[in-house]
Amino acid sequence: MSDDKLQFLTDAFNSDGYNIYKAVNHENKVGITATHRTACINGNPEKMKKIYYLEGSHWQMGYLLGLMAEDEIFQMTTSFVNNMIWELIFWHPRKSVDTPDPNEQNIVNLIKGGVGNLIADLISQFSEVISADIPQEYLEEMDGILEGCHAVNPQTKVNKEDLWVLNFGIDWFLANIYSGLKKNKKLTKAIKKGTVKVNPPLMCNGFSLFKEAADGGHYFGRDFMFPTAGIFEKTVCMIVYNPNNTGAKIRFPFVSVTAPGLIGCISGMNIKGIGIGVEILPSAACDPEHPGFNSLLLNRYSIETGDTAESAKNVIVNAKRGVPWIYIIADGTNDKACVVEAVYSIEHISFTEFPPPGLRKGFLFWKPFLPNQKFLNEHQTAAQENGVMVRWQDYSYDQAYLEFNRKLFKRFGKTLYPDSFDKKGYINKTFKEKNCPHMYYFSPQRETRIDMVITTNHFIIPEMRYTAMDPWLAMIFENFNQDSQWRYDALNEMILDLLEEASQNGKKGVDYSQAKEILEFISPSGRYPDYYGSSKQVIEGAQSLFDLKNITIESHYGYYRDDWVKLSLRKYIK
């Protein structure tokens, strides 16, 4: 490493409040670990928050990370993987992760009886199928991580099988949750009787505010919530990737919120001012036999290779996906944003096949509760692109779909409030209310401005809603669908309230501090402190605010008591 390069990176870390802790080299490529001067994990001054800088080919970046973070990678590939997979099912977000659940072993036994041993199945049956759909450079990066760990610690217990499960297991597992486990008659019966509770985590929120809504700025907020298994909150970090550009496809430097060993990113931004996030989405339109290329890895691929929101979106469209997810993309250069609602890759989605027959065909003297194919043809709201539909900032929701809600709410004995479809309306007035008719309704789009986009964990595009209208999903995701609808409505109201307040004060839109306030709306210190409760300590995931004009990220992860950490990406890239 040249003295000039070291000085350049030292200055970048210093300006962001970090000290270089460790530097490693491989074939003139450098990897750096830096620790924050003041921000630590859970008040422990011996556990300062880390950031990593990596450069080179994908194999080299993986190798450099393995040299620097072998212990964190070991924790992520063992304790995190072993506990997180099951927490994906019976996680209780408003309780401590240490709170015992008397139903847990029952659930584990039932699920294992239906799909077999997770790790064994994933490695022996699906590794070849999955690898065929993953860009080769990411497989090489995973190999580099493994070799780096063994180089720095020949006795390391990090192995390829566990790295596979860490990076690909979530998609394989969710595909089975969404469709495969419905075949387990014992589990289905136990859920119906209420003897076991299935509680997958679905607490993700995202927004993009730009132009007038941000007074000329562009603020992209990402709140990614998922079970940490007691490990992620201690290993989560930011990584600056500065990849080689020797191949046919241009690679852009980017910053990722992730953890060592995870190749994908939960939230990220590239040097071109493109930000991206991903949200879990239950939908029956999946392919458990071919989980494909999705979620955190696809998140990363989109910003690593996309220089506009349109090109990042096309990366998702063209991927061979097998699992439904929601992706939110923000473009700070062109002031655009979109929500990509994606299911498995398919030329044409047959939407009307997903709801139960009684709703789509009617029964005896009951007329159908849902629009038929003729109605969908006449009221198409977005184009289908390989199992993807996109709502851009100027997306126009067809209000004709909302008329069907009156029959659907009545059919399921729910109350349709007079203001349910208003600009600031609510379907559930509080986060405790359960007024949604399961998954069987059309969620209204709240955004009416062309300078804001918001999303939580459910499809808004009415055609895509059909793919979630599945009896199995309605049964196991009932509570979280209710929760997602409330968060969407509450997030919308808070943004509109702040925009109205700004207008009254002579401002055009929210500022940076208000965008951060929006991001924290369900935190213990936010507008809705009772959502988690004042005793909540661990941040399950990470909250990240991106300033896409200035190319900065400020992120809050670990524990709520911890300080936020900030990074200016441009300072690290020559």
Summary of the structure (lengths in Angstrom):
residues: 574
radius of gyration: 22.9
end to end distance: 14.8
largest distance: 81.6
contacts: 2071
relative contact order: 0.13
helix: 40%
strand: 21%
